[in-house]
Amino acid sequence: MKRLALVICALMLSFLSGCMPYVRQTPEEETTLITVGFSQVGAESDWRVANTESMRESLSEENGFELLYDNARQKQENQFKAIRTFIQQDVDYIVLAPVTETGWESVLEEARAAGIPVIIVDRQVEVDDPSLYTSWVGSNFRKTADAAIEWLSGQLKADGREDAVQILHLQGTPGSTAQLQRSAALEAGVAAHAGWTIAAQLNGDFTQAKAYEETIAYLRSNPAPDVVYCENDNMCFGVMQALDERGVAYGDGGVTLISFDAGRTALSYCKDGKIGLCAECNPLHGPRVRALIEQLARGETPEKLSYMPEALFTAGTLTAELLESRVY
Ligand code: AHR
Protein backbone atom coordinates (compact mmCIF):
# COMPACT_ATOMS: atom_id res chain seq x y z
CA MET A 1 0.00 0.00 0.00
CA LYS A 2 2.78 2.35 1.09
CA ARG A 3 4.66 1.36 -2.06
CA LEU A 4 1.60 2.10 -4.24
CA ALA A 5 1.19 5.55 -2.62
CA LEU A 6 4.84 6.33 -3.38
CA VAL A 7 4.42 5.34 -7.02
CA ILE A 8 1.28 7.54 -7.31
CA CYS A 9 3.14 10.48 -5.74
CA ALA A 10 6.05 10.05 -8.15
CA LEU A 11 3.65 9.91 -11.11
CA MET A 12 1.83 13.06 -9.93
CA LEU A 13 5.10 14.94 -9.48
CA SER A 14 6.31 14.05 -12.94
CA PHE A 15 2.90 15.06 -14.40
CA LEU A 16 2.99 18.43 -12.59
CA SER A 17 6.52 19.20 -13.71
CA GLY A 18 5.39 18.48 -17.28
CA CYS A 19 2.82 21.33 -16.88
CA MET A 20 5.59 23.83 -16.13
CA PRO A 21 7.43 24.27 -19.41
CA TYR A 22 9.89 26.82 -18.06
CA VAL A 23 11.51 24.37 -15.62
CA ARG A 24 14.22 22.27 -17.24
CA GLN A 25 14.61 18.67 -15.99
CA THR A 26 17.99 17.04 -15.66
CA PRO A 27 18.23 13.30 -16.22
CA GLU A 28 18.21 12.94 -12.41
CA GLU A 29 14.82 14.72 -12.38
CA GLU A 30 16.23 17.71 -10.46
CA THR A 31 14.72 21.03 -11.45
CA THR A 32 17.06 23.74 -12.73
CA LEU A 33 16.31 27.42 -12.93
CA ILE A 34 16.18 29.42 -16.14
CA THR A 35 19.03 31.90 -16.00
CA VAL A 36 18.34 35.43 -17.20
CA GLY A 37 21.00 38.14 -17.45
CA PHE A 38 19.41 41.57 -17.04
CA SER A 39 21.41 44.62 -18.11
CA GLN A 40 19.62 47.58 -16.53
CA VAL A 41 20.35 51.24 -17.44
CA GLY A 42 20.90 52.33 -13.84
CA ALA A 43 18.92 53.64 -10.88
CA GLU A 44 18.58 57.23 -12.05
CA SER A 45 14.86 57.61 -11.35
CA ASP A 46 11.97 56.27 -9.28
CA TRP A 47 10.66 54.78 -12.53
CA ARG A 48 13.89 52.82 -13.04
CA VAL A 49 13.84 51.47 -9.49
CA ALA A 50 10.23 50.31 -10.00
CA ASN A 51 11.21 48.70 -13.31
CA THR A 52 14.04 46.74 -11.66
CA GLU A 53 11.73 45.66 -8.85
CA SER A 54 9.10 44.46 -11.32
CA MET A 55 11.73 42.36 -13.10
CA ARG A 56 13.07 40.93 -9.83
CA GLU A 57 9.58 39.99 -8.67
CA SER A 58 8.60 38.27 -11.92
CA LEU A 59 11.91 36.54 -12.60
CA SER A 60 12.26 35.18 -9.07
CA GLU A 61 13.46 31.77 -7.93
CA GLU A 62 9.94 30.84 -6.85
CA ASN A 63 8.88 31.42 -10.45
CA GLY A 64 11.69 29.22 -11.76
CA PHE A 65 14.31 31.84 -12.66
CA GLU A 66 17.79 32.85 -11.60
CA LEU A 67 18.17 36.56 -12.34
CA LEU A 68 21.66 37.97 -12.87
CA TYR A 69 21.25 41.74 -12.52
CA ASP A 70 23.72 44.36 -13.69
CA ASN A 71 23.37 48.11 -13.06
CA ALA A 72 25.13 49.95 -15.91
CA ARG A 73 25.14 53.32 -14.15
CA GLN A 74 23.81 54.95 -17.33
CA LYS A 75 26.87 53.97 -19.40
CA GLN A 76 26.62 51.96 -22.60
CA GLU A 77 30.17 50.55 -22.17
CA ASN A 78 29.01 48.98 -18.91
CA GLN A 79 26.08 47.39 -20.74
CA PHE A 80 28.46 45.93 -23.36
CA LYS A 81 30.57 44.44 -20.55
CA ALA A 82 27.53 43.01 -18.77
CA ILE A 83 26.18 41.38 -21.93
CA ARG A 84 29.57 39.84 -22.74
CA THR A 85 29.76 38.47 -19.22
CA PHE A 86 26.25 37.00 -19.55
CA ILE A 87 27.36 35.33 -22.80
CA GLN A 88 30.42 33.85 -21.06
CA GLN A 89 28.17 32.61 -18.27
CA ASP A 90 26.00 30.94 -20.91
CA VAL A 91 22.71 32.34 -19.58
CA ASP A 92 19.48 31.10 -21.16
CA TYR A 93 18.14 34.60 -21.97
CA ILE A 94 19.38 38.18 -21.93
CA VAL A 95 17.11 41.12 -21.08
CA LEU A 96 18.49 44.49 -22.13
CA ALA A 97 17.16 47.92 -21.09
CA PRO A 98 19.34 50.01 -23.44
CA VAL A 99 20.57 53.43 -22.34
CA THR A 100 20.49 54.82 -25.89
CA GLU A 101 19.14 53.55 -29.22
CA THR A 102 22.33 53.20 -31.27
CA GLY A 103 25.53 51.15 -31.13
CA TRP A 104 24.14 47.69 -30.32
CA GLU A 105 24.85 45.65 -33.48
CA SER A 106 28.13 44.00 -32.46
CA VAL A 107 27.11 42.90 -29.01
CA LEU A 108 23.71 41.64 -30.21
CA GLU A 109 25.46 39.67 -32.96
CA GLU A 110 27.68 38.10 -30.29
CA ALA A 111 24.60 37.05 -28.32
CA ARG A 112 23.03 35.60 -31.46
CA ALA A 113 26.21 33.69 -32.29
CA ALA A 114 26.07 32.21 -28.80
CA GLY A 115 22.42 31.19 -29.38
CA ILE A 116 21.05 33.40 -26.57
CA PRO A 117 17.73 35.16 -27.28
CA VAL A 118 17.69 38.85 -26.31
CA ILE A 119 14.57 40.64 -25.10
CA ILE A 120 14.68 44.45 -25.15
CA VAL A 121 12.74 46.41 -22.55
CA ASP A 122 11.79 50.10 -22.19
CA ARG A 123 13.87 52.09 -24.73
CA GLN A 124 14.36 50.71 -28.22
CA VAL A 125 17.45 49.75 -30.20
CA GLU A 126 18.07 51.06 -33.70
CA VAL A 127 19.47 48.12 -35.71
CA ASP A 128 19.35 47.34 -39.45
CA ASP A 129 18.48 43.73 -38.71
CA PRO A 130 15.54 43.51 -36.26
CA SER A 131 16.09 39.75 -35.90
CA LEU A 132 19.05 40.65 -33.65
CA TYR A 133 16.53 40.75 -30.82
CA THR A 134 13.55 38.54 -30.13
CA SER A 135 11.00 40.98 -28.72
CA TRP A 136 10.62 44.43 -27.24
CA VAL A 137 8.37 45.54 -24.35
CA GLY A 138 7.83 49.20 -23.49
CA SER A 139 5.90 52.43 -23.88
CA ASN A 140 4.46 54.14 -26.89
CA PHE A 141 6.58 57.18 -26.05
CA ARG A 142 5.49 59.31 -29.00
CA LYS A 143 1.77 58.59 -28.67
CA THR A 144 1.75 59.53 -24.97
CA ALA A 145 3.85 62.65 -25.56
CA ASP A 146 1.57 63.76 -28.43
CA ALA A 147 -1.40 63.35 -26.07
CA ALA A 148 0.42 65.50 -23.47
CA ILE A 149 0.97 68.25 -26.07
CA GLU A 150 -2.69 68.09 -27.06
CA TRP A 151 -3.61 68.53 -23.39
CA LEU A 152 -1.29 71.57 -23.12
CA SER A 153 -2.81 73.12 -26.21
CA GLY A 154 -6.34 72.72 -24.80
CA GLN A 155 -5.27 74.00 -21.39
CA LEU A 156 -3.59 77.17 -22.71
CA LYS A 157 -6.59 77.84 -24.94
CA ALA A 158 -9.02 77.43 -22.04
CA ASP A 159 -6.89 79.83 -19.93
CA GLY A 160 -6.61 82.37 -22.78
CA ARG A 161 -2.81 82.05 -22.65
CA GLU A 162 -2.08 81.03 -26.22
CA ASP A 163 0.25 83.91 -27.15
CA ALA A 164 3.92 84.32 -26.28
CA VAL A 165 4.08 81.00 -24.42
CA GLN A 166 7.64 80.42 -23.18
CA ILE A 167 8.36 76.71 -22.63
CA LEU A 168 11.35 75.47 -20.65
CA HIS A 169 12.28 71.97 -21.79
CA LEU A 170 14.03 69.52 -19.42
CA GLN A 171 15.41 66.68 -21.53
CA GLY A 172 16.34 63.15 -20.53
CA THR A 173 19.47 61.20 -21.51
CA PRO A 174 20.34 62.27 -25.08
CA GLY A 175 19.74 59.53 -27.64
CA SER A 176 17.38 57.47 -25.47
CA THR A 177 13.98 56.65 -26.96
CA ALA A 178 12.20 58.41 -24.09
CA GLN A 179 14.16 61.61 -24.80
CA LEU A 180 13.96 61.41 -28.59
CA GLN A 181 10.21 60.78 -28.75
CA ARG A 182 9.17 63.16 -25.97
CA SER A 183 11.36 65.92 -27.43
CA ALA A 184 10.02 65.29 -30.94
CA ALA A 185 6.43 65.62 -29.70
CA LEU A 186 7.18 68.97 -28.04
CA GLU A 187 9.07 70.26 -31.07
CA ALA A 188 6.13 69.27 -33.32
CA GLY A 189 3.76 71.03 -30.91
CA VAL A 190 5.84 74.21 -31.03
CA ALA A 191 5.95 74.06 -34.84
CA ALA A 192 2.15 73.76 -34.90
CA HIS A 193 1.45 76.67 -32.50
CA ALA A 194 2.55 80.13 -33.63
CA GLY A 195 2.49 81.48 -30.07
CA TRP A 196 4.74 78.80 -28.53
CA THR A 197 8.52 79.11 -28.12
CA ILE A 198 11.05 76.78 -26.52
CA ALA A 199 12.87 79.19 -24.19
CA ALA A 200 15.70 76.68 -23.56
CA GLN A 201 16.47 72.97 -23.68
CA LEU A 202 18.34 71.72 -20.62
CA ASN A 203 19.79 68.23 -20.20
CA GLY A 204 18.70 66.82 -16.84
CA ASP A 205 19.74 63.22 -17.70
CA PHE A 206 16.51 61.95 -16.10
CA THR A 207 17.81 62.81 -12.61
CA GLN A 208 16.47 65.19 -9.99
CA ALA A 209 19.92 66.54 -9.05
CA LYS A 210 20.95 67.48 -12.58
CA ALA A 211 17.54 68.98 -13.40
CA TYR A 212 17.73 71.10 -10.26
CA GLU A 213 21.25 72.34 -11.07
CA GLU A 214 20.38 73.19 -14.67
CA THR A 215 17.10 74.90 -13.77
CA ILE A 216 18.47 76.99 -10.90
CA ALA A 217 21.33 78.18 -13.11
CA TYR A 218 18.84 79.04 -15.87
CA LEU A 219 16.50 80.94 -13.54
CA ARG A 220 19.38 83.06 -12.22
CA SER A 221 19.71 84.80 -15.56
CA ASN A 222 16.33 84.33 -17.26
CA PRO A 223 12.71 85.12 -16.51
CA ALA A 224 10.49 82.29 -15.29
CA PRO A 225 8.84 80.40 -18.15
CA ASP A 226 5.09 79.87 -18.62
CA VAL A 227 5.41 76.10 -18.97
CA VAL A 228 8.04 73.53 -17.96
CA TYR A 229 7.96 70.28 -19.96
CA CYS A 230 9.84 67.68 -17.92
CA GLU A 231 10.69 64.39 -19.62
CA ASN A 232 10.36 62.49 -16.33
CA ASP A 233 9.07 62.84 -12.78
CA ASN A 234 12.44 63.14 -11.06
CA MET A 235 13.47 66.02 -13.30
CA CYS A 236 10.13 67.65 -12.48
CA PHE A 237 10.94 67.35 -8.77
CA GLY A 238 14.30 69.06 -9.44
CA VAL A 239 12.50 71.85 -11.31
CA MET A 240 10.03 72.29 -8.45
CA GLN A 241 12.95 72.53 -6.01
CA ALA A 242 14.54 75.27 -8.15
CA LEU A 243 11.25 77.16 -8.58
CA ASP A 244 10.65 77.01 -4.82
CA GLU A 245 14.12 78.37 -4.18
CA ARG A 246 13.55 81.27 -6.57
CA GLY A 247 10.08 81.93 -5.14
CA VAL A 248 8.35 81.19 -8.46
CA ALA A 249 4.77 79.90 -8.15
CA TYR A 250 3.76 76.83 -10.13
CA GLY A 251 0.60 74.83 -10.55
CA ASP A 252 -2.79 76.53 -10.41
CA GLY A 253 -2.21 80.21 -11.30
CA GLY A 254 1.56 79.76 -11.81
CA VAL A 255 3.97 77.99 -14.14
CA THR A 256 2.31 74.97 -15.78
CA LEU A 257 4.27 71.75 -15.16
CA ILE A 258 4.04 68.66 -17.35
CA SER A 259 5.74 65.48 -16.19
CA PHE A 260 6.24 62.00 -17.66
CA ASP A 261 6.12 58.71 -15.70
CA ALA A 262 3.17 59.37 -13.34
CA GLY A 263 4.72 57.69 -10.32
CA ARG A 264 2.89 57.94 -7.00
CA THR A 265 4.81 61.02 -5.73
CA ALA A 266 4.18 62.97 -8.94
CA LEU A 267 0.54 61.92 -8.92
CA SER A 268 0.07 63.27 -5.41
CA TYR A 269 1.57 66.63 -6.50
CA CYS A 270 -0.79 66.52 -9.44
CA LYS A 271 -3.77 65.89 -7.16
CA ASP A 272 -2.70 68.91 -5.09
CA GLY A 273 -2.68 71.06 -8.25
CA LYS A 274 1.12 71.52 -8.38
CA ILE A 275 1.80 69.44 -11.48
CA GLY A 276 -0.70 70.17 -14.26
CA LEU A 277 -0.36 66.90 -16.14
CA CYS A 278 1.22 63.52 -15.39
CA ALA A 279 1.71 61.43 -18.54
CA GLU A 280 2.13 57.79 -17.65
CA CYS A 281 5.11 55.62 -18.54
CA ASN A 282 4.38 52.17 -17.13
CA PRO A 283 7.51 50.50 -15.63
CA LEU A 284 5.90 47.16 -14.74
CA HIS A 285 7.51 45.12 -17.50
CA GLY A 286 8.32 42.05 -15.40
CA PRO A 287 5.13 40.00 -15.96
CA ARG A 288 5.32 40.54 -19.74
CA VAL A 289 8.98 39.59 -19.89
CA ARG A 290 8.26 36.44 -17.89
CA ALA A 291 5.38 35.55 -20.26
CA LEU A 292 7.65 36.12 -23.28
CA ILE A 293 10.35 33.83 -21.89
CA GLU A 294 7.77 31.16 -21.12
CA GLN A 295 6.46 31.41 -24.69
CA LEU A 296 9.98 31.04 -26.06
CA ALA A 297 10.63 28.07 -23.77
CA ARG A 298 7.53 26.40 -25.22
CA GLY A 299 8.96 26.94 -28.69
CA GLU A 300 6.40 29.61 -29.61
CA THR A 301 7.12 32.85 -31.48
CA PRO A 302 6.11 35.80 -29.30
CA GLU A 303 4.94 39.20 -30.54
CA LYS A 304 7.80 41.39 -31.73
CA LEU A 305 6.57 44.60 -30.07
CA SER A 306 4.47 44.80 -26.94
CA TYR A 307 3.16 48.17 -25.69
CA MET A 308 2.27 48.83 -22.06
CA PRO A 309 -1.15 50.33 -21.22
CA GLU A 310 -0.80 54.02 -20.24
CA ALA A 311 -2.94 57.06 -19.41
CA LEU A 312 -2.82 60.81 -18.71
CA PHE A 313 -3.68 62.15 -15.25
CA THR A 314 -4.80 65.60 -14.08
CA ALA A 315 -6.14 66.81 -10.72
CA GLY A 316 -9.62 66.37 -12.20
CA THR A 317 -9.16 62.71 -13.11
CA LEU A 318 -7.14 61.53 -10.12
CA THR A 319 -8.89 59.73 -7.30
CA ALA A 320 -7.67 58.82 -3.81
CA GLU A 321 -8.25 55.11 -4.64
CA LEU A 322 -6.03 55.34 -7.70
CA LEU A 323 -3.27 56.95 -5.65
CA GLU A 324 -3.53 54.31 -2.94
CA SER A 325 -3.46 51.42 -5.37
CA ARG A 326 -0.42 52.77 -7.24
CA VAL A 327 2.43 50.30 -6.77
CA TYR A 328 5.21 52.66 -7.92
O1 AHR B 1 13.03 55.22 -20.56
C1 AHR B 1 12.06 55.51 -19.60
C2 AHR B 1 12.51 56.70 -18.82
O2 AHR B 1 13.73 56.40 -18.19
C3 AHR B 1 11.57 57.12 -17.71
O3 AHR B 1 10.67 58.10 -18.10
C4 AHR B 1 12.56 57.72 -16.77
O4 AHR B 1 12.05 58.05 -15.53
C5 AHR B 1 13.63 56.74 -16.82
O5 AHR B 1 14.78 57.05 -16.20
Boltz pocket constraint, residues with backbone or C-beta under 6 A from the ligand:
constraints:
  - pocket:
      binder: B
      contacts: [[A, 44], [A, 45], [A, 46], [A, 47], [A, 48], [A, 122], [A, 123], [A, 176], [A, 178], [A, 206], [A, 231], [A, 232], [A, 233], [A, 234], [A, 260], [A, 261], [A, 281]]
      max_distance: 6.0
